[in-house]
């Protein structure tokens, strides 16, 4: 069930928060947490890039270059893993000594399963796997979460609150669904950006100047997305509202909704991305 936009729960931390990775996604999350009242003094961030580190150090966050720079005995209440999947094998051995039975692990690394983290950090560890998408950078993201059996109610609430700082949240019980989630939501922004490119290109081929075609495409897609966001109407109803009988939009939709049109193309694309997600997780 998705958490409605604008109703993000309070972030209630009982201890320190460790963020491993302050890149685009990790940095967006950290900014959202601070904006929602998480005390900077309770956050420790691991970030080797000086520019990223300086931005959050200026807000009062303790930033160090690596896990090895933390003091002996450091034990976070929650550790958020926001490094690239290919960097995870190097991060887990250094993190494992800091993990306690009460520590919550929250990972946003694509393709890394609950079983992978249990193997690297211990079978008794509470682990939540998350798949956010890039609109989290403007607090308009969509994140799907899946937890292992070690995560109790407080852990669910904390993980949801942390990810809700970047947008809407939904939970799934079947981890196998993370593959189509990755295909639809994780990659979804790229498909929308491609739609803008294609719409602009089609406009240019119809005779529009390049700058105007791109502006029309950008503003139209952005405005349509905002209309979907604010409206209580279904996308189908909103489409019908734009489509006049015997009008120009209907002629275009006859092409896009043909048996070889947009839907079968999108279905094949999502299937391909889902297959690749399964391959990366194996």
C-alpha positions in Angstrom: 0.0 0.0 0.0 1.5 3.4 -1.0 1.9 6.1 1.5 0.0 9.2 0.2 2.1 12.2 -0.9 2.5 14.8 1.7 1.8 12.5 4.6 5.3 11.3 5.4 5.6 9.9 8.9 7.9 11.4 11.5 11.4 9.9 11.6 12.0 8.6 15.1 15.6 7.5 15.6 16.7 5.7 18.8 20.4 6.1 18.3 22.7 7.1 15.4 22.1 6.9 11.7 24.9 5.7 9.5 24.7 6.6 5.8 27.2 4.9 3.5 27.3 6.9 0.3 26.3 10.5 -0.3 26.0 10.4 -4.1 22.9 11.6 -5.9 20.4 9.2 -4.2 22.1 9.1 -0.8 22.5 12.8 -0.8 18.9 13.4 -1.7 17.8 11.1 1.2 20.1 12.8 3.7 18.9 16.2 2.6 15.3 15.0 3.1 16.0 13.6 6.6 17.6 16.9 7.7 14.7 18.9 6.3 12.3 16.7 8.2 14.0 17.3 11.5 16.6 14.6 11.9 19.3 16.1 14.1 22.5 16.4 12.1 24.5 15.4 15.2 22.9 11.9 15.1 24.0 11.3 11.5 27.4 9.9 10.3 28.0 9.8 6.6 30.6 7.9 4.7 31.6 9.8 1.6 35.1 9.9 0.0 34.2 12.6 -2.5 35.2 16.0 -1.0 32.5 18.1 -2.7 29.7 15.9 -1.5 31.3 15.6 2.0 31.7 19.4 2.3 28.0 20.1 1.5 26.7 18.0 4.3 29.5 18.7 6.8 28.4 22.4 6.4 25.0 21.3 7.8 26.5 19.7 10.9 26.7 16.1 9.7 29.8 14.2 10.6 31.3 13.0 7.3 34.3 10.6 7.1 35.9 9.1 4.0 35.5 5.4 4.9 34.2 3.0 7.5 37.7 2.4 8.7 37.7 6.1 9.9 35.0 5.4 12.5 35.9 4.9 16.1 36.1 1.4 17.6 32.7 0.3 19.0 30.7 2.5 16.8 27.2 0.9 16.5 24.5 2.7 14.5 20.8 2.1 15.2 20.2 2.1 11.4 22.7 1.8 8.5 21.5 3.0 5.1 23.6 1.5 2.3 23.6 3.9 -0.7 26.7 2.8 -2.5 26.7 1.3 -6.0 25.9 -2.5 -6.1 29.4 -3.2 -7.4 30.9 -1.5 -4.3 28.8 -3.5 -1.8 31.2 -6.5 -1.6 33.9 -4.2 -0.2 31.5 -2.3 2.2 29.9 -5.3 4.0 33.0 -6.8 5.7 33.9 -3.4 7.2 30.3 -2.8 8.3 29.7 -6.2 9.8 31.6 -5.6 13.1 29.4 -2.5 13.8 26.1 -4.4 13.3 24.2 -5.3 16.5 21.1 -7.5 16.9 19.0 -4.3 17.1 20.6 -2.6 14.1 18.4 -2.0 11.1 20.0 -2.4 7.6 18.3 -0.4 4.8 19.7 -0.9 1.3 18.9 1.0 -1.8 21.3 -1.0 -4.0 19.6 -2.5 -7.1 19.9 -6.2 -7.5 21.3 -7.0 -4.1 18.9 -9.4 -2.4 17.9 -9.9 1.3 19.7 -13.2 1.2 22.9 -11.4 0.0 22.9 -9.0 2.9 22.1 -11.8 5.4 25.1 -13.8 4.1 27.3 -10.7 4.4 26.1 -9.3 7.7 24.6 -12.3 9.5 21.4 -14.3 9.4 20.0 -12.6 12.5 20.2 -9.1 11.1 17.0 -7.0 10.3 17.2 -6.0 6.6 15.0 -3.9 4.4 15.6 -3.7 0.7 14.4 -0.5 -1.1 14.1 0.4 -4.7 13.7 4.2 -5.1 13.9 6.2 -8.3 15.6 9.5 -9.3 12.7 11.9 -8.7 13.7 11.4 -5.0 16.1 14.2 -5.7 13.1 16.6 -5.7 11.2 14.7 -3.0 8.8 13.2 -5.7 10.3 9.8 -5.8 8.6 6.4 -5.6 10.2 3.7 -3.3 9.1 0.1 -2.9 10.3 -1.7 0.2 10.7 -5.4 1.1 11.8 -6.7 4.5 13.1 -10.0 5.8 11.5 -11.8 8.7 13.8 -10.2 11.3 12.3 -6.7 10.8 9.6 -6.0 13.4 7.0 -3.2 13.5 9.4 -0.4 14.6 11.8 -1.3 11.9 9.1 -1.2 9.3 8.0 2.2 10.5 11.5 3.6 10.6 12.4 2.3 7.1 9.2 3.7 5.7 9.7 7.1 7.4 13.3 7.3 6.1 12.3 6.6 2.5 9.1 8.7 2.7 11.4 11.7 3.1 12.0 11.4 -0.7 8.5 10.7 -1.9 5.8 8.0 -1.8 6.4 4.5 -0.4 4.9 1.1 -0.9 5.6 -2.3 0.6 5.7 -5.8 -1.0 5.9 -9.2 0.7 7.3 -11.1 -2.3 10.9 -10.1 -3.0 10.6 -11.5 -6.5 8.4 -8.5 -7.4 11.4 -6.3 -6.9 12.5 -7.2 -10.5 9.4 -5.8 -12.2 9.4 -2.9 -9.7 12.9 -2.1 -10.8 11.8 -2.3 -14.5 8.7 -0.1 -14.1 9.6 2.4 -11.3 13.4 2.3 -11.1 13.9 2.7 -14.8 10.6 4.6 -15.4 12.1 8.1 -15.3 14.4 7.2 -18.2 11.4 6.1 -20.3 9.6 9.4 -19.6 12.7 11.3 -20.6 12.9 9.3 -23.8 9.2 10.2 -24.4 10.2 13.8 -24.2 13.0 13.3 -26.7 10.8 11.4 -29.1 7.9 13.9 -28.8 10.3 16.8 -29.5 11.9 14.9 -32.5 8.5 14.2 -34.0 7.6 17.9 -33.6 10.8 18.9 -35.5 10.0 16.4 -38.2 6.6 18.0 -38.5 8.3 21.4 -39.1 8.7 22.9 -35.6 12.0 24.7 -34.7 14.2 22.5 -32.4 14.1 24.8 -29.4 10.3 25.2 -29.6 9.7 21.5 -30.1 11.8 20.6 -27.1 10.1 23.2 -25.0 6.6 22.0 -26.0 7.6 18.4 -25.2 9.2 19.2 -21.8 6.4 21.4 -20.5 3.7 19.2 -21.8 5.1 16.0 -20.2 5.9 17.8 -16.9 2.5 19.4 -16.8 0.7 16.2 -17.6 2.6 14.4 -14.9 1.6 17.1 -12.4 -2.0 16.8 -13.5 -1.9 13.0 -12.8 -0.3 13.7 -9.5 -2.9 16.2 -8.3 -6.0 14.8 -10.0 -8.2 12.1 -8.6 -9.0 10.9 -12.1 -7.5 7.8 -13.6 -4.9 8.1 -16.5 -7.5 6.6 -18.7 -10.1 9.2 -17.8 -7.6 12.0 -18.2 -6.7 10.7 -21.7 -10.3 10.6 -22.7 -10.8 14.2 -21.4 -8.2 15.3 -24.0 -9.6 13.3 -26.9 -12.3 14.9 -28.9 -14.4 12.8 -31.3 -13.0 13.1 -34.9 -10.2 15.4 -33.5 -6.5 15.5 -34.0 -5.6 13.7 -30.7 -7.8 10.8 -31.7 -5.9 10.4 -35.0 -2.6 10.2 -33.1 -4.0 7.8 -30.5 -5.2 5.4 -33.3 -1.5 5.0 -34.1 -0.2 4.8 -30.5 -3.0 2.4 -29.4 -2.8 0.1 -32.5 -2.0 -3.6 -32.0 1.6 -2.8 -32.8 1.6 0.5 -30.9 2.9 1.8 -27.6 1.4 -0.8 -25.2 3.1 -3.9 -26.8 6.3 -2.0 -27.1 6.3 -0.9 -23.5 5.3 -4.5 -22.4 8.4 -5.8 -24.2 10.6 -3.2 -22.8 9.5 -3.9 -19.2 9.9 -7.6 -19.8 13.5 -7.1 -21.0 14.3 -4.9 -18.0 12.7 -7.4 -15.6 14.8 -10.3 -17.1 18.0 -8.2 -16.7 17.1 -7.4 -13.1 16.8 -11.1 -12.4 20.1 -11.8 -14.1 21.9 -9.2 -12.0 20.4 -10.6 -8.8 21.5 -14.2 -9.5 
